[in-house]
């Protein structure tokens, strides 16, 4: 007959399992409380992550300012400035060439055609003279604008070292011996501050030449416009002048 379970008697196998896993049976006992270790408030940045606080924003602005004033930024500024000045100089030369060509053609036509027909209509003398005179003045100013300007001076190596002469400008360094020029350039590239100073002076010289070019071009274009308007008006006046009336000049 099988042994009946008595109070106080227990199965040794069940006791061993209970000792290995002391957790209460499924469905019994209070639920486990959530662990609060490492928990963070809602909306806060995680560990090691910096928010956009005013202090962090000022640091970012400071880094941007440092990058803007870096050596690469300065080199880019000088390169852009040189390219802009050279492009403007080429544009001024093209404008001067246009005025030289147009005025030269007008003067040639006036001398070839009007001189042959001046006996038939003497009223064409005054309009032709006015137009030719203004075209000639415009031509002269255009040639002055396109004419190269080189300021040459005797330069020594000591003047280059003291900053009184710009070794980057050919009008200065061509008077130096080759050995002094090479030595001056080697000393210049070793000193970034002197290099930037010489480049700044070179850009200033380019700007001064451009200012003169465009000022002369403005005078040339103004004279051409005035002469063209006066010439056309006077030519029309000469054509409608009565045949029996005395000539204009």
C-alpha positions in Angstrom: 0.0 0.0 0.0 1.4 3.4 -1.0 2.6 5.7 1.6 0.1 8.5 2.5 1.2 12.1 3.0 1.3 13.0 6.5 1.6 16.5 8.1 5.2 17.3 8.7 6.5 15.0 6.0 8.0 16.6 2.8 9.5 15.5 -0.3 13.3 15.9 -0.3 13.4 16.7 -4.0 11.0 19.6 -3.6 13.0 20.9 -0.7 16.1 21.0 -2.8 14.3 22.9 -5.6 12.9 25.4 -3.2 16.4 26.1 -1.7 17.8 26.7 -5.2 15.0 29.1 -6.2 13.6 31.0 -3.2 11.3 33.2 -5.3 7.6 32.8 -4.5 5.5 30.8 -6.9 3.9 32.5 -10.0 1.0 34.7 -9.2 1.8 35.0 -5.5 3.6 37.7 -3.5 3.8 41.5 -4.1 5.0 42.8 -7.6 8.6 43.9 -7.8 9.2 47.6 -7.4 10.9 49.4 -10.4 14.5 50.1 -9.9 15.3 53.8 -9.6 19.1 53.4 -9.9 20.4 55.4 -12.9 17.0 56.8 -13.7 17.0 60.4 -15.0 14.4 63.1 -15.1 12.3 63.4 -18.3 13.6 65.9 -20.8 17.2 66.0 -19.4 20.2 65.2 -21.5 21.9 61.9 -21.0 25.3 61.6 -19.3 28.1 63.1 -21.4 25.7 65.0 -23.6 25.8 68.8 -23.3 22.7 70.8 -24.0 22.5 74.2 -25.8 23.1 76.3 -22.8 24.3 79.9 -23.0 27.8 78.8 -22.0 28.0 76.2 -24.7 26.7 78.6 -27.3 29.4 81.1 -26.4 32.1 78.4 -26.7 30.8 77.5 -30.2 30.9 81.2 -31.2 34.4 81.5 -29.9 35.5 78.5 -32.0 33.9 80.0 -35.1 35.8 83.2 -34.5 39.0 81.3 -34.2 38.4 79.5 -37.4 37.5 82.7 -39.2 40.9 84.2 -38.2 42.9 81.2 -38.9 45.9 81.1 -41.3 43.8 79.4 -44.0 41.1 82.1 -43.8 43.7 84.8 -44.1 45.2 83.1 -47.2 41.8 82.8 -48.7 41.1 86.5 -48.1 44.3 87.5 -49.8 43.8 85.1 -52.7 40.3 86.4 -53.3 41.4 90.0 -53.1 44.2 89.5 -55.6 41.9 87.7 -58.0 39.3 90.5 -57.7 41.8 93.3 -58.4 43.3 91.4 -61.4 39.8 90.8 -62.9 38.9 94.5 -62.4 42.2 95.5 -64.1 41.5 93.2 -67.1 38.0 94.6 -67.3 39.4 98.2 -67.3 41.8 97.3 -70.1 39.0 95.8 -72.2 36.9 98.9 -71.8 39.9 101.1 -72.8 40.5 99.0 -75.9 36.8 99.4 -76.8 37.0 103.1 -76.6 40.3 103.2 -78.6 38.8 101.1 -81.4 35.5 103.0 -81.6 37.1 106.5 -81.6 39.7 105.5 -84.0 37.1 104.2 -86.5 35.0 107.4 -86.2 38.0 109.6 -86.7 39.0 107.6 -89.8 35.6 107.7 -91.3 35.3 111.5 -90.7 38.7 112.1 -92.3 38.0 109.9 -95.3 34.4 110.8 -96.2 33.7 114.3 -94.9 37.0 115.6 -96.4 35.9 114.5 -99.9 32.4 116.0 -99.6 33.3 119.2 -97.8 33.1 121.2 -101.1 29.5 120.2 -101.7 28.2 121.3 -98.2 30.4 123.5 -96.1 27.9 123.2 -93.2 29.5 119.8 -92.5 32.7 121.4 -91.4 31.6 122.4 -87.9 29.7 119.2 -86.9 32.7 117.1 -88.2 35.2 119.2 -86.3 33.1 119.0 -83.1 32.7 115.2 -83.4 36.3 114.6 -84.3 37.6 116.8 -81.5 35.6 115.0 -78.8 36.5 111.6 -80.2 40.1 112.6 -80.2 40.0 113.6 -76.5 38.1 110.4 -75.6 40.8 108.4 -77.5 43.6 110.2 -75.5 42.0 109.4 -72.1 41.4 105.8 -73.1 45.0 105.4 -74.1 46.1 106.9 -70.8 43.9 104.5 -69.0 45.4 101.5 -70.8 49.0 102.7 -70.6 51.0 100.7 -68.1 52.1 102.5 -64.9 55.3 101.4 -63.2 56.8 103.2 -60.3 60.5 102.3 -60.3 62.9 103.2 -57.5 66.3 102.1 -56.3 65.8 99.6 -53.5 68.3 98.0 -51.1 68.0 94.9 -49.0 68.0 97.0 -45.9 64.9 98.9 -47.1 63.2 95.6 -47.7 64.1 94.3 -44.2 62.9 97.5 -42.6 59.6 97.4 -44.5 60.2 100.6 -46.5 60.1 98.7 -49.8 57.8 96.0 -51.1 59.8 93.1 -52.4 56.7 91.6 -54.0 56.4 94.5 -56.4 58.6 94.1 -59.5 59.1 97.9 -59.7 61.1 97.6 -56.4 62.9 94.3 -56.5 64.2 94.6 -60.1 66.8 97.0 -58.9 68.1 94.4 -56.4 70.9 91.9 -57.3 69.6 88.4 -57.7 71.4 87.2 -54.5 69.8 90.0 -52.4 66.4 89.3 -53.9 66.6 85.6 -53.0 67.9 86.4 -49.5 65.1 88.9 -49.0 62.4 86.4 -50.1 63.8 83.7 -47.9 63.7 86.0 -44.9 60.2 87.1 -45.9 58.6 83.7 -46.0 60.0 82.8 -42.6 58.1 85.8 -41.0 54.3 85.5 -41.6 53.7 89.0 -40.2 56.0 90.6 -42.7 54.5 88.5 -45.5 51.0 89.7 -44.7 52.3 93.3 -44.5 53.9 93.1 -48.0 50.9 91.5 -49.5 48.7 94.2 -48.0 50.8 96.9 -49.5 50.8 95.1 -52.8 47.0 95.0 -52.8 46.9 98.8 -51.9 49.1 99.5 -54.9 46.8 97.5 -57.2 43.9 99.4 -55.9 45.6 102.8 -56.5 46.3 101.8 -60.1 42.7 100.7 -60.6 41.4 103.9 -59.2 43.4 105.9 -61.8 42.3 103.6 -64.6 38.6 103.9 -63.9 38.8 107.6 -63.3 40.4 108.1 -66.8 37.9 105.7 -68.3 35.0 107.6 -66.9 36.3 110.8 -68.4 36.8 109.0 -71.8 33.3 107.6 -71.9 31.8 111.0 -70.8 33.6 112.8 -73.6 32.6 110.2 -76.1 28.9 110.5 -75.1 28.9 114.3 -75.2 30.7 114.4 -78.5 28.4 111.8 -80.1 25.3 113.7 -79.0 26.6 117.1 -80.1 27.8 115.7 -83.4 24.5 114.1 -84.3 22.6 117.2 -83.4 24.9 119.4 -85.4 24.9 117.1 -88.4 21.1 117.1 -88.4 21.1 120.9 -88.2 23.5 121.1 -91.1 21.4 118.9 -93.2 18.2 120.9 -92.7 20.0 124.2 -93.1 18.4 126.2 -96.0 20.4 126.0 -99.2 20.4 129.7 -99.9 21.3 130.7 -96.3 24.9 131.6 -95.3 27.0 128.7 -94.0 27.2 127.9 -90.3 30.9 128.7 -90.2 
